[in-house]
Amino acid sequence: MEILKFKTNIKCGGCIAAVTPFLNKIEQIKKWEVDTQSADKILTVEAENISEGEVIAKLKEAGYTAETMIP
């Protein structure tokens, strides 16, 4: 299991509700959460065998942006 972190523009509960069906469709993602209190609106994804690009593309499909955070 790997943990990926992304800086996003997911700002509120409504935004989280909008991206939920998109992220939940990705079978490799076991768990995800967004820290909307953080200035960078950090999305943390626990997944297996997935690239950052796949997560970013799925968020873009939902109408949101994300960029990989270097640990």
MOPAC internal coordinates of N, CA, C and O (Angstrom, degrees):
PM7 1SCF
backbone

  N    0.0000 0     0.00 0     0.00 0    0    0    0
  C    1.4563 1     0.00 0     0.00 0    1    0    0
  C    1.5224 1   107.88 1     0.00 0    2    1    0
  O    1.2310 1   120.81 1   -47.38 1    3    2    1
  N    1.3139 1   116.05 1   132.62 1    3    2    1
  C    1.4519 1   119.64 1   175.80 1    5    3    2
  C    1.5216 1   109.86 1  -118.38 1    6    5    3
  O    1.2310 1   121.26 1   -25.08 1    7    6    5
  N    1.3244 1   115.20 1   154.92 1    7    6    5
  C    1.4546 1   121.18 1   179.78 1    9    7    6
  C    1.5281 1   107.97 1  -114.07 1   10    9    7
  O    1.2310 1   121.35 1   -56.02 1   11   10    9
  N    1.3278 1   115.01 1   123.98 1   11   10    9
  C    1.4592 1   121.78 1   178.96 1   13   11   10
  C    1.5184 1   108.36 1  -112.90 1   14   13   11
  O    1.2310 1   120.87 1   -37.01 1   15   14   13
  N    1.3341 1   115.94 1   142.99 1   15   14   13
  C    1.4666 1   120.34 1   179.08 1   17   15   14
  C    1.5214 1   109.07 1  -126.44 1   18   17   15
  O    1.2310 1   121.58 1   -41.03 1   19   18   17
  N    1.3331 1   114.59 1   138.97 1   19   18   17
  C    1.4543 1   121.48 1  -177.69 1   21   19   18
  C    1.5213 1   110.45 1  -133.83 1   22   21   19
  O    1.2310 1   120.99 1   -38.13 1   23   22   21
  N    1.3255 1   115.72 1   141.87 1   23   22   21
  C    1.4572 1   122.14 1   170.26 1   25   23   22
  C    1.5256 1   105.29 1   -85.74 1   26   25   23
  O    1.2310 1   119.90 1   -51.69 1   27   26   25
  N    1.3408 1   117.80 1   128.31 1   27   26   25
  C    1.4660 1   120.87 1  -174.68 1   29   27   26
  C    1.5227 1   111.90 1  -130.53 1   30   29   27
  O    1.2310 1   121.63 1    -1.60 1   31   30   29
  N    1.3341 1   114.48 1   178.40 1   31   30   29
  C    1.4656 1   120.41 1   171.81 1   33   31   30
  C    1.5310 1   109.90 1  -113.45 1   34   33   31
  O    1.2310 1   120.65 1  -149.62 1   35   34   33
  N    1.3385 1   116.37 1    30.38 1   35   34   33
  C    1.4623 1   123.02 1   176.22 1   37   35   34
  C    1.5307 1   106.68 1   -84.75 1   38   37   35
  O    1.2310 1   120.54 1   -72.85 1   39   38   37
  N    1.3410 1   116.57 1   107.15 1   39   38   37
  C    1.4654 1   120.03 1  -167.14 1   41   39   38
  C    1.5203 1   116.05 1  -101.77 1   42   41   39
  O    1.2310 1   119.97 1   158.39 1   43   42   41
  N    1.3460 1   117.67 1   -21.61 1   43   42   41
  C    1.4626 1   117.78 1  -170.49 1   45   43   42
  C    1.5307 1   111.41 1  -152.42 1   46   45   43
  O    1.2310 1   121.01 1    -0.42 1   47   46   45
  N    1.3024 1   115.68 1   179.58 1   47   46   45
  C    1.4579 1   121.20 1   178.87 1   49   47   46
  C    1.5195 1   112.59 1   -60.76 1   50   49   47
  O    1.2310 1   120.29 1   144.86 1   51   50   49
  N    1.3323 1   117.04 1   -35.14 1   51   50   49
  C    1.4604 1   120.92 1   177.58 1   53   51   50
  C    1.5185 1   111.30 1   -64.42 1   54   53   51
  O    1.2310 1   120.89 1   140.58 1   55   54   53
  N    1.3316 1   115.90 1   -39.42 1   55   54   53
  C    1.4687 1   120.95 1   177.32 1   57   55   54
  C    1.5310 1   109.90 1   -65.11 1   58   57   55
  O    1.2310 1   120.88 1   136.97 1   59   58   57
  N    1.3190 1   115.93 1   -43.03 1   59   58   57
  C    1.4664 1   120.33 1   179.15 1   61   59   58
  C    1.5261 1   109.72 1   -60.90 1   62   61   59
  O    1.2310 1   120.50 1   137.33 1   63   62   61
  N    1.3301 1   116.65 1   -42.67 1   63   62   61
  C    1.4692 1   120.56 1   178.29 1   65   63   62
  C    1.5256 1   110.78 1   -61.86 1   66   65   63
  O    1.2310 1   120.27 1   145.02 1   67   66   65
  N    1.3246 1   117.09 1   -34.98 1   67   66   65
  C    1.4641 1   121.13 1  -179.25 1   69   67   66
  C    1.5341 1   111.95 1   -70.04 1   70   69   67
  O    1.2310 1   119.91 1   142.64 1   71   70   69
  N    1.3270 1   117.78 1   -37.36 1   71   70   69
  C    1.4726 1   119.71 1  -177.88 1   73   71   70
  C    1.5284 1   113.08 1   -86.90 1   74   73   71
  O    1.2310 1   120.09 1   163.16 1   75   74   73
  N    1.3300 1   117.44 1   -16.84 1   75   74   73
  C    1.4674 1   120.83 1  -176.42 1   77   75   74
  C    1.5275 1   113.47 1   -52.94 1   78   77   75
  O    1.2310 1   118.68 1   129.07 1   79   78   77
  N    1.3343 1   120.12 1   -50.93 1   79   78   77
  C    1.4651 1   118.00 1  -178.43 1   81   79   78
  C    1.5281 1   113.06 1   -63.59 1   82   81   79
  O    1.2310 1   120.15 1   150.17 1   83   82   81
  N    1.3204 1   117.31 1   -29.83 1   83   82   81
  C    1.4593 1   121.01 1  -179.97 1   85   83   82
  C    1.5285 1   110.96 1   -71.62 1   86   85   83
  O    1.2310 1   120.43 1   131.62 1   87   86   85
  N    1.3387 1   116.77 1   -48.38 1   87   86   85
  C    1.4628 1   119.96 1  -178.87 1   89   87   86
  C    1.5239 1   111.42 1   -70.96 1   90   89   87
  O    1.2310 1   120.02 1   145.49 1   91   90   89
  N    1.3172 1   117.56 1   -34.51 1   91   90   89
  C    1.4653 1   120.15 1  -179.25 1   93   91   90
  C    1.5332 1   112.46 1   -69.71 1   94   93   91
  O    1.2310 1   119.89 1   162.62 1   95   94   93
  N    1.3289 1   117.81 1   -17.38 1   95   94   93
  C    1.4692 1   121.16 1   177.38 1   97   95   94
  C    1.5240 1   112.42 1   -75.67 1   98   97   95
  O    1.2310 1   120.35 1   162.29 1   99   98   97
  N    1.3247 1   116.93 1   -17.71 1   99   98   97
  C    1.4694 1   120.33 1  -178.51 1  101   99   98
  C    1.5290 1   108.17 1   -84.03 1  102  101   99
  O    1.2310 1   120.65 1   -71.91 1  103  102  101
  N    1.3286 1   116.36 1   108.09 1  103  102  101
  C    1.4648 1   121.36 1  -174.45 1  105  103  102
  C    1.5287 1   113.48 1   -62.46 1  106  105  103
  O    1.2310 1   120.10 1   150.16 1  107  106  105
  N    1.3298 1   117.41 1   -29.84 1  107  106  105
  C    1.4602 1   120.32 1  -177.83 1  109  107  106
  C    1.5265 1   112.91 1   -70.55 1  110  109  107
  O    1.2310 1   120.38 1   160.00 1  111  110  109
  N    1.3372 1   116.87 1   -20.00 1  111  110  109
  C    1.4641 1   120.35 1  -179.87 1  113  111  110
  C    1.5270 1   108.61 1   -81.08 1  114  113  111
  O    1.2310 1   121.32 1   -58.92 1  115  114  113
  N    1.3274 1   115.09 1   121.08 1  115  114  113
  C    1.4639 1   120.86 1   179.49 1  117  115  114
  C    1.5311 1   111.64 1   -91.86 1  118  117  115
  O    1.2310 1   120.81 1   147.06 1  119  118  117
  N    1.3356 1   116.05 1   -32.94 1  119  118  117
  C    1.4634 1   121.14 1  -177.79 1  121  119  118
  C    1.5178 1   107.86 1  -159.15 1  122  121  119
  O    1.2310 1   120.79 1   -34.58 1  123  122  121
  N    1.3252 1   116.10 1   145.42 1  123  122  121
  C    1.4601 1   120.10 1   174.82 1  125  123  122
  C    1.5212 1   109.32 1  -150.21 1  126  125  123
  O    1.2310 1   121.41 1   -25.47 1  127  126  125
  N    1.3342 1   114.91 1   154.53 1  127  126  125
  C    1.4651 1   120.29 1   177.17 1  129  127  126
  C    1.5180 1   109.32 1  -156.54 1  130  129  127
  O    1.2310 1   121.17 1   -25.30 1  131  130  129
  N    1.3271 1   115.37 1   154.70 1  131  130  129
  C    1.4576 1   121.62 1   178.80 1  133  131  130
  C    1.5169 1   108.56 1  -119.24 1  134  133  131
  O    1.2310 1   120.71 1   -50.06 1  135  134  133
  N    1.3218 1   116.25 1   129.94 1  135  134  133
  C    1.4597 1   121.43 1   175.19 1  137  135  134
  C    1.5283 1   107.48 1   -92.08 1  138  137  135
  O    1.2310 1   120.65 1   -88.13 1  139  138  137
  N    1.3204 1   116.36 1    91.87 1  139  138  137
  C    1.4614 1   120.26 1  -177.93 1  141  139  138
  C    1.5288 1   112.24 1   -74.34 1  142  141  139
  O    1.2310 1   119.89 1   168.72 1  143  142  141
  N    1.3129 1   117.82 1   -11.28 1  143  142  141
  C    1.4669 1   121.35 1   177.50 1  145  143  142
  C    1.5290 1   111.49 1   -80.62 1  146  145  143
  O    1.2310 1   120.46 1   157.63 1  147  146  145
  N    1.3277 1   116.72 1   -22.37 1  147  146  145
  C    1.4622 1   122.06 1   178.81 1  149  147  146
  C    1.5246 1   109.90 1   -72.04 1  150  149  147
  O    1.2310 1   120.46 1   -35.53 1  151  150  149
  N    1.3142 1   116.72 1   144.47 1  151  150  149
  C    1.4669 1   120.61 1   178.00 1  153  151  150
  C    1.5258 1   111.40 1   -61.29 1  154  153  151
  O    1.2310 1   120.38 1   148.98 1  155  154  153
  N    1.3342 1   116.88 1   -31.02 1  155  154  153
  C    1.4705 1   121.72 1  -178.96 1  157  155  154
  C    1.5239 1   113.36 1   -91.56 1  158  157  155
  O    1.2310 1   120.13 1  -178.79 1  159  158  157
  N    1.3430 1   117.35 1     1.21 1  159  158  157
  C    1.4817 1   122.01 1   179.32 1  161  159  158
  C    1.5317 1   110.20 1    48.50 1  162  161  159
  O    1.2310 1   120.80 1  -118.05 1  163  162  161
  N    1.3225 1   116.07 1    61.95 1  163  162  161
  C    1.4577 1   123.11 1  -171.63 1  165  163  162
  C    1.5311 1   112.28 1   -70.95 1  166  165  163
  O    1.2310 1   121.41 1   -56.14 1  167  166  165
  N    1.3315 1   114.91 1   123.86 1  167  166  165
  C    1.4620 1   122.49 1   171.44 1  169  167  166
  C    1.5120 1   106.88 1   -96.95 1  170  169  167
  O    1.2310 1   120.28 1   -57.57 1  171  170  169
  N    1.3352 1   117.07 1   122.43 1  171  170  169
  C    1.4620 1   122.66 1   176.43 1  173  171  170
  C    1.5240 1   107.38 1  -109.80 1  174  173  171
  O    1.2310 1   121.07 1   -52.59 1  175  174  173
  N    1.3326 1   115.56 1   127.41 1  175  174  173
  C    1.4580 1   122.11 1  -177.57 1  177  175  174
  C    1.5210 1   108.84 1  -122.17 1  178  177  175
  O    1.2310 1   120.41 1   -52.51 1  179  178  177
  N    1.3285 1   116.82 1   127.49 1  179  178  177
  C    1.4629 1   122.23 1   171.38 1  181  179  178
  C    1.5202 1   106.00 1  -103.06 1  182  181  179
  O    1.2310 1   120.57 1   -60.64 1  183  182  181
  N    1.3342 1   116.52 1   119.36 1  183  182  181
  C    1.4553 1   119.82 1  -174.59 1  185  183  182
  C    1.5232 1   111.08 1  -152.15 1  186  185  183
  O    1.2310 1   121.85 1   -11.59 1  187  186  185
  N    1.3369 1   114.07 1   168.41 1  187  186  185
  C    1.4628 1   121.08 1   175.72 1  189  187  186
  C    1.5170 1   108.29 1  -124.12 1  190  189  187
  O    1.2310 1   120.94 1   -44.94 1  191  190  189
  N    1.3241 1   115.80 1   135.06 1  191  190  189
  C    1.4672 1   121.97 1   173.93 1  193  191  190
  C    1.5207 1   113.55 1    53.26 1  194  193  191
  O    1.2310 1   121.19 1  -125.50 1  195  194  193
  N    1.3234 1   115.32 1    54.50 1  195  194  193
  C    1.4673 1   120.31 1   178.07 1  197  195  194
  C    1.5204 1   108.10 1  -137.39 1  198  197  195
  O    1.2310 1   121.17 1   -33.79 1  199  198  197
  N    1.3109 1   115.36 1   146.21 1  199  198  197
  C    1.4626 1   119.14 1   178.03 1  201  199  198
  C    1.5267 1   109.70 1   -96.68 1  202  201  199
  O    1.2310 1   121.40 1   -22.41 1  203  202  201
  N    1.3173 1   114.92 1   157.59 1  203  202  201
  C    1.4657 1   119.24 1   176.11 1  205  203  202
  C    1.5159 1   109.84 1   -60.09 1  206  205  203
  O    1.2310 1   120.70 1   143.02 1  207  206  205
  N    1.3330 1   116.26 1   -36.98 1  207  206  205
  C    1.4580 1   121.26 1  -179.32 1  209  207  206
  C    1.5198 1   113.01 1   -59.23 1  210  209  207
  O    1.2310 1   120.14 1   143.08 1  211  210  209
  N    1.3237 1   117.33 1   -36.92 1  211  210  209
  C    1.4642 1   120.54 1   179.02 1  213  211  210
  C    1.5314 1   111.19 1   -64.45 1  214  213  211
  O    1.2310 1   120.78 1   137.37 1  215  214  213
  N    1.3273 1   116.12 1   -42.63 1  215  214  213
  C    1.4664 1   120.58 1   179.82 1  217  215  214
  C    1.5277 1   109.61 1   -67.02 1  218  217  215
  O    1.2310 1   120.34 1   135.12 1  219  218  217
  N    1.3271 1   116.95 1   -44.88 1  219  218  217
  C    1.4647 1   121.55 1   179.98 1  221  219  218
  C    1.5313 1   110.50 1   -61.54 1  222  221  219
  O    1.2310 1   120.25 1   137.80 1  223  222  221
  N    1.3352 1   117.13 1   -42.20 1  223  222  221
  C    1.4679 1   121.33 1   179.53 1  225  223  222
  C    1.5276 1   111.23 1   -63.92 1  226  225  223
  O    1.2310 1   120.22 1   140.23 1  227  226  225
  N    1.3131 1   117.19 1   -39.77 1  227  226  225
  C    1.4678 1   120.93 1  -179.25 1  229  227  226
  C    1.5271 1   109.87 1   -68.12 1  230  229  227
  O    1.2310 1   119.96 1   140.61 1  231  230  229
  N    1.3310 1   117.68 1   -39.39 1  231  230  229
  C    1.4650 1   120.25 1   176.99 1  233  231  230
  C    1.5272 1   110.75 1   -65.96 1  234  233  231
  O    1.2310 1   120.51 1   141.15 1  235  234  233
  N    1.3268 1   116.64 1   -38.85 1  235  234  233
  C    1.4699 1   120.50 1   178.03 1  237  235  234
  C    1.5317 1   109.65 1   -62.24 1  238  237  235
  O    1.2310 1   120.82 1   139.46 1  239  238  237
  N    1.3244 1   116.03 1   -40.54 1  239  238  237
  C    1.4684 1   121.14 1   177.30 1  241  239  238
  C    1.5344 1   110.44 1   -59.15 1  242  241  239
  O    1.2310 1   120.86 1   145.59 1  243  242  241
  N    1.3326 1   115.97 1   -34.41 1  243  242  241
  C    1.4688 1   121.24 1   179.45 1  245  243  242
  C    1.5275 1   112.39 1   -81.48 1  246  245  243
  O    1.2310 1   120.11 1   172.58 1  247  246  245
  N    1.3451 1   117.40 1    -7.42 1  247  246  245
  C    1.4514 1   121.06 1   178.00 1  249  247  246
  C    1.5181 1   114.16 1    97.70 1  250  249  247
  O    1.2310 1   120.23 1  -162.46 1  251  250  249
  N    1.3241 1   117.17 1    17.54 1  251  250  249
  C    1.4695 1   121.02 1  -178.91 1  253  251  250
  C    1.5189 1   110.39 1  -123.39 1  254  253  251
  O    1.2310 1   121.06 1   -18.39 1  255  254  253
  N    1.3287 1   115.58 1   161.61 1  255  254  253
  C    1.4590 1   120.48 1   179.24 1  257  255  254
  C    1.5252 1   109.61 1  -111.16 1  258  257  255
  O    1.2310 1   121.70 1   -25.69 1  259  258  257
  N    1.3187 1   114.36 1   154.31 1  259  258  257
  C    1.4635 1   120.77 1   176.61 1  261  259  258
  C    1.5161 1   108.76 1  -152.65 1  262  261  259
  O    1.2310 1   121.37 1   -32.24 1  263  262  261
  N    1.3095 1   114.98 1   147.76 1  263  262  261
  C    1.4571 1   120.04 1   172.88 1  265  263  262
  C    1.5212 1   108.24 1  -135.84 1  266  265  263
  O    1.2310 1   121.85 1   -36.84 1  267  266  265
  N    1.3109 1   114.07 1   143.16 1  267  266  265
  C    1.4698 1   120.34 1  -177.66 1  269  267  266
  C    1.5131 1   110.30 1   -64.99 1  270  269  267
  O    1.2310 1   121.10 1   -42.63 1  271  270  269
  N    1.3229 1   115.50 1   137.37 1  271  270  269
  C    1.4634 1   121.51 1   174.71 1  273  271  270
  C    1.5225 1   107.73 1  -100.04 1  274  273  271
  O    1.2310 1   120.48 1   -50.79 1  275  274  273
  N    1.3002 1   116.70 1   129.21 1  275  274  273
  C    1.4604 1   121.59 1   178.57 1  277  275  274
  C    1.5245 1   107.76 1   -80.37 1  278  277  275
  O    1.2310 1   120.34 1   -54.82 1  279  278  277
  N    1.3412 1   116.96 1   125.18 1  279  278  277
  C    1.4836 1   119.28 1  -178.28 1  281  279  278
  C    1.5127 1   112.23 1   -65.79 1  282  281  279
  O    1.2310 1   120.10 1   180.00 1  283  282  281

